Amino acid sequence: MPGKPSQEKQVEMGAVENGAGEDLGGLTAEELRQGQEAALALEDMMALSAQTLVQAEVDELYQHVRPLGQGRFGRVLLVTHRQKGTAFALKKLPKASTTLRGFLYEFCVGLSLGSHSAIVAAYGIGVESVDSYSFLTEPVLHGDLIAFIQPKVGLLQPAAQRCAAQLASALEHIHSRGLVYRDLKPENVLVCDPACRWVKLTDFGHTRPRGTLLRLVGPPIPYTAPELCGPPPLPEGLPIQPALDAWALGVLLFCLLTGYFPWDQPLAEADPFYEDYVIWQASGQPQARPQPWLGLTPVADALLWGLLDPHPRRRSPVSSIRGYLGRPWRQRAGEAEEAPQGEKGDPE
């Protein structure tokens, strides 16, 4: 369940400093320090937040207006303050499926990210009721991104580029805090306006400090990076890196441009679409694109080949998207392909 960091471990500093970094997914001593500092800061914030929880029933403080979202572990409601009339989004997590530590963890991760235009703003108000824990964030009223993605079409190209730029910026901000988001998907991207000009990342229950050791739980999905699908370098698991988010961003971007996934799971032996992609990328022949990639431009190929490199140490960072904005990512009907020259991540 999200928010149980006590069951996870950080890579120990000595292992990296003694030369084991290459075996631990390329984690450097500085990267490890950043993750450990983030973990310690979250522990301190959780201890303080536990002492300041408001003890009350939600209905005593807030008027329920309408549901905003429903997840596996809780639901989000639009509420107004009964005295001041201020509107909030209230995330409510039942105690039957959420520990106090799990609640405090997600609550404090949101607070630790501070202010960013593409991240839902968290307010420092946590409420403990008889049967639930709740916290408040800014309300985002136009639903999540999945409702805007037209099957087999995706988004209009300008909207896709706007979303990509904003999400890359949000992930870059999270990584600068020593954290890895780990749950990028359309359902966790909230849309602020009907034209999909402004989006915000939400739901930080899976976010973890860099270097946290994790194992894949359950079968892989399209957003799962391939390094999580193989045997981990340590018995406890793989030390997570921002490259996991770069992979998920590449898959999401493909969905925004096409309206479907590039594959079901990143396992060549189990998924022929992924096998075709790996062979295509290794060939260095952008013209010989597999069927799911028809309709994209070589510029999009260059961007996605970087974000979706099966080798995490070669994978482009999320910030690489900035170098591809303002140029076509989709082919026009009858338009001849022309491979981009001299770009980082160029397929050639």
Secondary structure, 3 states (H helix, E strand, C coil): CCCCHHHCEECCHHHHHHHHHHHHCCCCHHHHHHHHHHHHHHHHHHHHHHHCCEECCHHHHEEEEEEEEECCCCEEEEEEECCCCCEEEEEEEECCCCCHHHHHHHHHHHHHCCCCCCECCEEEEEEECCCEEEEEECCCCCCEHHHHCECCCECCHHHHHHHHHHHHHHHHHHHHCCEECCCCCHHHEEECCCCCCCEEECCCCCCEECCEEECCCCCCCCCCCHHHCCCCCECCEEECCCHHHHHHHHHHHHHHHHCCCCCCCCCCCCCHHHHHHHHHHHHCCCCCCCHHHCCECHHHHHHHHHHCCCCCCCCCCHHHHHHHCCCCCECCCCCCCCCCCCCCCCCC
